């Protein structure tokens, strides 16, 4: 089941922790075309935990506000 297509992501802000430099986050806008054919944009924040060397990801927490597009998924019973 494919509900979305034509995806694009725009990074709006990059945050680096001053008290925790091995933690970083990006604020982004993700736009995609939903089943209705109309583009829909959701905002989100991805928080990254970096390794001690800072050269790898140890973890990521993804937080999105899906309210603007939730109806597109609810109508399909997803």
C-alpha positions as CSV (number, residue, x, y, z in Angstrom):
1,X,0.0,0.0,0.0
2,X,1.5,3.3,-1.1
3,X,-0.1,6.4,0.4
4,X,2.6,9.0,-0.4
5,X,4.9,9.9,-3.3
6,X,7.1,12.7,-4.5
7,X,8.9,13.3,-1.2
8,X,11.2,16.3,-0.4
9,X,12.8,17.4,2.8
10,X,14.0,21.0,3.6
11,X,16.3,21.4,6.6
12,X,15.2,24.6,8.4
13,X,17.6,24.7,11.4
14,X,20.6,22.7,12.7
15,X,21.1,22.6,16.5
16,X,24.2,21.5,18.3
17,X,24.1,21.1,22.1
18,X,26.5,23.5,23.9
19,X,26.4,21.5,27.1
20,X,26.2,18.2,25.2
21,X,28.2,18.6,22.0
22,X,27.6,14.9,21.0
23,X,23.9,15.6,20.7
24,X,22.6,17.4,17.6
25,X,19.1,18.0,16.1
26,X,17.7,19.2,12.8
27,X,14.3,20.9,12.4
28,X,12.8,20.1,9.0
29,X,9.8,20.3,6.8
30,X,8.9,17.2,4.8
31,X,6.6,17.6,1.8
32,X,5.0,14.8,-0.1
33,X,2.2,14.2,-2.4
34,X,-0.6,12.2,-0.7
35,X,-3.2,9.9,-2.4
36,X,-5.5,12.9,-3.2
37,X,-2.7,14.3,-5.4
38,X,-2.2,17.3,-3.3
39,X,1.2,18.1,-1.6
40,X,1.1,18.0,2.2
41,X,3.9,19.3,4.5
42,X,4.7,18.1,8.0
43,X,7.2,19.6,10.4
44,X,9.6,17.5,12.4
45,X,12.7,17.3,14.6
46,X,15.3,14.6,14.4
47,X,17.6,14.3,17.4
48,X,20.9,12.6,16.9
49,X,23.2,11.0,19.5
50,X,26.7,10.8,18.3
51,X,29.5,8.4,19.2
52,X,32.3,9.5,21.5
53,X,34.4,10.3,18.5
54,X,31.5,12.2,16.9
55,X,32.0,10.3,13.7
56,X,29.0,7.9,13.9
57,X,25.4,8.0,15.0
58,X,24.7,6.0,18.1
59,X,21.0,6.8,18.0
60,X,18.3,9.0,16.6
61,X,14.9,10.1,17.9
62,X,12.4,11.3,15.2
63,X,9.5,13.5,16.2
64,X,7.0,14.6,13.6
65,X,3.7,16.6,13.8
66,X,1.5,14.4,11.6
67,X,-1.8,16.1,12.4
68,X,-1.8,18.0,9.0
69,X,-1.8,14.6,7.1
70,X,-3.4,12.2,9.5
71,X,-6.7,12.3,7.7
72,X,-5.0,10.9,4.5
73,X,-4.0,7.8,6.5
74,X,-7.2,7.5,8.6
75,X,-9.3,7.4,5.4
76,X,-7.5,4.2,4.3
77,X,-7.8,2.5,7.7
78,X,-4.1,2.8,8.3
